[in-house]
Amino acid sequence: MPTLPDEEIISTPCPLPRSLEFSVGISEKSLFYIITFEEFELLEAFEKLGKNGEKFHIEFDARAPRHLMQIRVYSEMESIELKRFRVKE
């Protein structure tokens, strides 16, 4: 079951991530991913979805093999799928 951050973390402004690391699974067969974002694509998505002060989210659909991974940034009104990112296992 996914763990969601608390409201204070969600509401705290922070810089755009250049990269993100996470793992899927808890056994010896767990997959560890390092995702590097294309900064301008991510900035454009964040600016578009947050232009009116709306909250938005980023969602990872971690799949194996890694080229099948999907990442989207979305709000209640719109969803933008990111296309220009790199994934390293």
MDAnalysis code that builds the backbone (N, CA, C; Angstrom):
import MDAnalysis as mda
import numpy as np

u = mda.Universe.empty(267, n_residues=89, atom_resindex=np.repeat(np.arange(89), 3), trajectory=True)
u.add_TopologyAttr("name", ["N", "CA", "C"] * 89)
u.add_TopologyAttr("resid", np.arange(1, 90))
u.add_TopologyAttr("resname", ["MET", "PRO", "THR", "LEU", "PRO", "ASP", "GLU", "GLU", "ILE", "ILE", "SER", "THR", "PRO", "CYS", "PRO", "LEU", "PRO", "ARG", "SER", "LEU", "GLU", "PHE", "SER", "VAL", "GLY", "ILE", "SER", "GLU", "LYS", "SER", "LEU", "PHE", "TYR", "ILE", "ILE", "THR", "PHE", "GLU", "GLU", "PHE", "GLU", "LEU", "LEU", "GLU", "ALA", "PHE", "GLU", "LYS", "LEU", "GLY", "LYS", "ASN", "GLY", "GLU", "LYS", "PHE", "HIS", "ILE", "GLU", "PHE", "ASP", "ALA", "ARG", "ALA", "PRO", "ARG", "HIS", "LEU", "MET", "GLN", "ILE", "ARG", "VAL", "TYR", "SER", "GLU", "MET", "GLU", "SER", "ILE", "GLU", "LEU", "LYS", "ARG", "PHE", "ARG", "VAL", "LYS", "GLU"])
u.atoms.positions = np.array([
    [0.842, -1.177, 0.000],
    [0.000, 0.000, 0.000],
    [0.890, 1.243, 0.000],
    [0.635, 2.214, -0.890],
    [1.477, 3.406, -0.965],
    [1.332, 4.273, 0.273],
    [2.412, 4.943, 0.630],
    [2.406, 5.875, 1.743],
    [2.310, 7.280, 1.184],
    [1.364, 8.047, 1.676],
    [1.190, 9.414, 1.218],
    [1.774, 10.372, 2.244],
    [2.460, 11.435, 1.795],
    [3.009, 12.410, 2.735],
    [1.895, 13.200, 3.423],
    [2.216, 13.762, 4.581],
    [1.196, 14.529, 5.294],
    [0.966, 15.886, 4.634],
    [-0.074, 16.579, 5.040],
    [-0.502, 17.834, 4.417],
    [0.581, 18.918, 4.502],
    [1.334, 18.955, 5.583],
    [2.391, 19.963, 5.727],
    [3.453, 19.798, 4.644],
    [3.852, 18.574, 4.372],
    [4.849, 18.323, 3.330],
    [4.282, 18.691, 1.961],
    [3.039, 18.320, 1.713],
    [2.408, 18.603, 0.428],
    [2.306, 20.104, 0.183],
    [2.024, 20.888, 1.214],
    [1.787, 22.332, 1.078],
    [3.060, 23.171, 1.112],
    [4.202, 22.581, 1.380],
    [5.450, 23.328, 1.472],
    [6.078, 23.473, 0.086],
    [6.258, 24.724, -0.386],
    [6.895, 24.921, -1.695],
    [8.321, 24.382, -1.685],
    [8.749, 23.849, -2.815],
    [10.116, 23.349, -2.936],
    [10.564, 23.488, -4.389],
    [11.865, 23.453, -4.633],
    [12.355, 23.588, -6.013],
    [11.977, 22.372, -6.853],
    [12.014, 22.568, -8.154],
    [11.749, 21.455, -9.067],
    [12.804, 20.379, -8.901],
    [12.400, 19.131, -8.894],
    [13.406, 18.060, -8.783],
    [14.122, 17.851, -10.114],
    [15.412, 17.671, -10.054],
    [16.163, 17.294, -11.261],
    [16.137, 15.796, -11.434],
    [16.113, 15.112, -10.306],
    [16.065, 13.663, -10.346],
    [15.355, 13.156, -9.104],
    [15.017, 11.883, -9.141],
    [14.280, 11.259, -8.051],
    [14.695, 9.802, -7.996],
    [14.854, 9.282, -6.783],
    [15.220, 7.881, -6.610],
    [14.139, 7.201, -5.783],
    [13.760, 5.990, -6.176],
    [12.820, 5.214, -5.376],
    [12.952, 3.745, -5.717],
    [12.424, 2.912, -4.831],
    [12.452, 1.477, -5.079],
    [11.037, 0.932, -5.047],
    [10.862, -0.174, -5.736],
    [9.586, -0.861, -5.802],
    [9.809, -2.262, -5.255],
    [9.087, -2.611, -4.196],
    [9.242, -3.928, -3.579],
    [10.085, -3.853, -2.324],
    [10.067, -4.935, -1.556],
    [10.811, -4.957, -0.306],
    [11.669, -6.216, -0.169],
    [11.871, -6.931, -1.232],
    [12.652, -8.164, -1.176],
    [13.966, -7.973, -1.922],
    [14.694, -9.055, -2.040],
    [15.944, -9.023, -2.802],
    [15.697, -8.719, -4.274],
    [14.482, -8.921, -4.740],
    [14.139, -8.678, -6.133],
    [13.569, -7.273, -6.347],
    [13.679, -6.395, -5.349],
    [13.189, -5.033, -5.471],
    [13.890, -4.319, -6.617],
    [13.173, -3.444, -7.260],
    [13.742, -2.630, -8.331],
    [14.038, -1.244, -7.784],
    [15.200, -0.712, -8.074],
    [15.600, 0.619, -7.652],
    [15.718, 1.480, -8.900],
    [15.019, 2.596, -8.910],
    [15.001, 3.479, -10.079],
    [15.631, 4.823, -9.743],
    [16.338, 5.381, -10.699],
    [16.793, 6.764, -10.643],
    [16.201, 7.438, -11.876],
    [15.342, 8.413, -11.656],
    [14.678, 9.118, -12.752],
    [15.270, 10.510, -12.863],
    [15.703, 10.879, -14.051],
    [16.210, 12.214, -14.318],
    [15.219, 12.900, -15.245],
    [14.695, 14.038, -14.791],
    [13.685, 14.772, -15.554],
    [14.337, 15.708, -16.550],
    [13.626, 15.989, -17.625],
    [14.011, 17.052, -18.545],
    [13.420, 18.316, -17.918],
    [14.289, 19.208, -17.453],
    [13.871, 20.325, -16.620],
    [12.812, 21.226, -17.250],
    [12.930, 21.532, -18.533],
    [11.981, 22.442, -19.163],
    [10.602, 21.799, -19.319],
    [10.567, 20.511, -19.614],
    [9.287, 19.816, -19.720],
    [8.570, 19.822, -18.364],
    [9.308, 19.523, -17.302],
    [8.714, 19.490, -15.969],
    [8.275, 20.883, -15.535],
    [9.092, 21.899, -15.775],
    [8.743, 23.277, -15.427],
    [7.473, 23.711, -16.152],
    [7.381, 23.401, -17.431],
    [6.195, 23.762, -18.214],
    [4.933, 23.105, -17.646],
    [5.021, 21.831, -17.283],
    [3.869, 21.127, -16.709],
    [3.484, 21.733, -15.363],
    [4.479, 22.002, -14.500],
    [4.186, 22.585, -13.185],
    [3.567, 23.975, -13.336],
    [4.106, 24.800, -14.240],
    [3.567, 26.149, -14.438],
    [2.140, 26.103, -14.976],
    [1.879, 25.218, -15.905],
    [0.548, 25.125, -16.499],
    [-0.493, 24.673, -15.468],
    [-0.165, 23.638, -14.698],
    [-1.138, 23.097, -13.752],
    [-1.252, 23.926, -12.480],
    [-0.205, 24.662, -12.114],
    [-0.251, 25.434, -10.879],
    [-0.470, 26.915, -11.081],
    [-0.847, 27.327, -12.282],
    [-0.939, 28.756, -12.594],
    [-1.966, 29.503, -11.757],
    [-2.991, 28.848, -11.293],
    [-4.015, 29.519, -10.483],
    [-3.929, 29.119, -9.014],
    [-2.753, 28.672, -8.598],
    [-2.566, 28.264, -7.217],
    [-3.184, 26.919, -6.875],
    [-3.586, 26.178, -7.904],
    [-4.185, 24.863, -7.671],
    [-3.122, 23.859, -7.258],
    [-3.520, 22.896, -6.448],
    [-2.621, 21.801, -6.105],
    [-2.572, 20.825, -7.269],
    [-1.412, 20.262, -7.470],
    [-1.255, 19.228, -8.489],
    [-0.344, 18.151, -7.932],
    [-0.310, 17.029, -8.604],
    [0.402, 15.853, -8.120],
    [1.257, 15.280, -9.243],
    [2.255, 14.495, -8.851],
    [3.049, 13.766, -9.826],
    [2.889, 12.284, -9.510],
    [2.648, 11.494, -10.552],
    [2.362, 10.070, -10.375],
    [3.316, 9.247, -11.229],
    [3.857, 8.186, -10.626],
    [4.765, 7.282, -11.323],
    [4.092, 5.937, -11.474],
    [4.094, 5.433, -12.673],
    [3.621, 4.077, -12.934],
    [4.876, 3.276, -13.264],
    [5.498, 2.740, -12.209],
    [6.769, 2.026, -12.360],
    [6.517, 0.655, -12.955],
    [7.112, 0.415, -14.082],
    [6.935, -0.858, -14.785],
    [8.296, -1.421, -15.158],
    [8.315, -2.694, -15.355],
    [9.524, -3.348, -15.853],
    [9.154, -4.001, -17.176],
    [9.947, -3.854, -18.214],
    [11.203, -3.130, -18.243],
    [10.989, -1.618, -18.128],
    [12.055, -0.929, -17.775],
    [11.954, 0.485, -17.407],
    [11.449, 1.390, -18.520],
    [11.628, 1.010, -19.787],
    [11.156, 1.884, -20.872],
    [9.624, 1.969, -20.915],
    [8.940, 1.125, -20.175],
    [7.473, 1.178, -20.109],
    [6.955, 2.096, -19.004],
    [7.859, 2.641, -18.181],
    [7.440, 3.517, -17.089],
    [6.700, 4.738, -17.635],
    [5.681, 5.146, -16.910],
    [4.919, 6.334, -17.269],
    [4.914, 7.284, -16.081],
    [5.036, 8.587, -16.376],
    [4.993, 9.619, -15.345],
    [4.024, 10.689, -15.817],
    [3.139, 11.107, -14.907],
    [2.235, 12.192, -15.268],
    [2.148, 13.190, -14.127],
    [1.873, 14.435, -14.484],
    [1.601, 15.506, -13.545],
    [0.136, 15.847, -13.768],
    [-0.653, 15.911, -12.676],
    [-2.082, 16.119, -12.870],
    [-2.702, 16.934, -11.748],
    [-3.812, 17.584, -12.094],
    [-4.657, 18.292, -11.135],
    [-6.066, 17.727, -11.297],
    [-7.009, 18.335, -10.629],
    [-8.391, 17.877, -10.772],
    [-8.921, 18.112, -12.180],
    [-8.364, 19.105, -12.873],
    [-8.896, 19.498, -14.176],
    [-8.104, 18.976, -15.375],
    [-6.821, 18.649, -15.170],
    [-5.989, 18.339, -16.333],
    [-4.874, 17.365, -15.956],
    [-4.387, 16.641, -16.948],
    [-3.298, 15.693, -16.761],
    [-2.297, 15.867, -17.901],
    [-1.008, 15.882, -17.560],
    [0.046, 16.003, -18.556],
    [0.993, 14.826, -18.379],
    [1.160, 14.031, -19.420],
    [2.087, 12.909, -19.371],
    [3.478, 13.398, -19.759],
    [4.465, 13.127, -18.919],
    [5.839, 13.505, -19.226],
    [6.430, 12.482, -20.185],
    [7.159, 12.965, -21.170],
    [7.725, 12.093, -22.203],
    [9.247, 12.094, -22.187],
    [9.869, 13.198, -21.721],
    [11.313, 13.361, -21.846],
    [11.987, 13.209, -20.482],
    [12.093, 11.991, -20.029],
    [12.801, 11.685, -18.794],
    [13.637, 10.436, -19.036],
    [14.655, 10.256, -18.202],
    [15.513, 9.067, -18.302],
    [15.352, 8.242, -17.049],
    [15.400, 6.935, -17.203],
    [15.264, 6.014, -16.084],
    [16.486, 5.108, -16.064],
    [17.086, 5.020, -14.892],
    [18.226, 4.117, -14.701],
    [17.890, 3.182, -13.559],
    [18.159, 1.903, -13.735],
    [17.922, 0.914, -12.674],
    [19.219, 0.629, -11.965],
])
